[in-house]
Amino acid sequence: MAAKWEYLILDFGLNKARSVNGRELVSWQRQPESLADYINKLGEDGWEMTSSLTGEDYNFGRLFFKRPKP
């Protein structure tokens, strides 16, 4: 039986997570955690980054994650 996956799309800006699957995070600009902190939490929840898209200056972009469906 083939594995089944669920996916997460994370948009970021200015070293902060901005939105997850198209839903803007509340007060994302004032969050104390960095983008790396947010990604590490996703990893602890079983998410694996599969690819990324970034702007020329790397200040804004989109990260793609997947994990096996429970």
C-alpha positions as CSV (number, residue, x, y, z in Angstrom):
1,M,0.0,0.0,0.0
2,A,1.4,3.4,-1.0
3,A,2.0,6.0,1.7
4,K,-0.5,8.8,2.1
5,W,0.7,12.3,2.8
6,E,-0.6,15.6,4.2
7,Y,1.0,18.9,3.2
8,L,1.6,22.3,4.7
9,I,2.6,25.5,2.9
10,L,4.3,28.1,5.0
11,D,4.7,31.7,3.8
12,F,7.4,33.8,5.5
13,G,8.6,37.3,5.5
14,L,11.3,39.2,7.4
15,N,12.5,36.1,9.3
16,K,8.9,35.4,10.6
17,A,6.3,32.8,9.7
18,R,3.4,34.8,8.1
19,S,0.8,32.3,7.1
20,V,0.1,28.5,7.1
21,N,-2.0,27.0,4.2
22,G,-3.2,30.5,3.2
23,R,-4.3,31.5,6.7
24,E,-2.4,34.5,8.0
25,L,-1.0,34.1,11.5
26,V,-2.3,36.6,14.0
27,S,0.1,39.4,14.7
28,W,2.9,37.6,12.8
29,Q,5.1,40.6,12.8
30,R,5.2,40.8,16.6
31,Q,5.8,37.1,17.3
32,P,8.9,36.6,19.3
33,E,10.0,33.4,17.6
34,S,12.2,33.4,14.5
35,L,11.5,31.5,11.3
36,A,14.0,28.9,12.4
37,D,12.2,28.4,15.7
38,Y,8.9,28.0,13.9
39,I,10.4,25.5,11.4
40,N,11.9,23.5,14.3
41,K,8.5,23.2,15.9
42,L,7.1,21.9,12.7
43,G,9.9,19.3,12.6
44,E,9.0,18.2,16.2
45,D,5.5,17.6,14.9
46,G,6.7,15.3,12.2
47,W,6.8,17.8,9.2
48,E,9.6,17.5,6.7
49,M,10.5,20.4,4.4
50,T,10.5,19.3,0.8
51,S,11.1,22.5,-1.2
52,S,11.2,26.2,-1.1
53,L,10.6,29.3,-3.2
54,T,12.2,32.6,-2.3
55,G,12.4,36.2,-3.6
56,E,15.7,37.6,-4.9
57,D,16.6,39.0,-1.5
58,Y,15.5,35.9,0.5
59,N,13.4,38.1,2.8
60,F,10.1,36.6,1.6
61,G,9.2,33.1,0.4
62,R,7.2,29.9,0.6
63,L,8.2,26.6,2.2
64,F,6.6,23.3,1.5
65,F,6.4,20.5,4.0
66,K,4.9,17.0,4.2
67,R,4.3,14.2,6.7
68,P,2.6,10.8,6.7
69,K,-1.1,11.0,7.3
70,P,-2.0,9.6,10.7
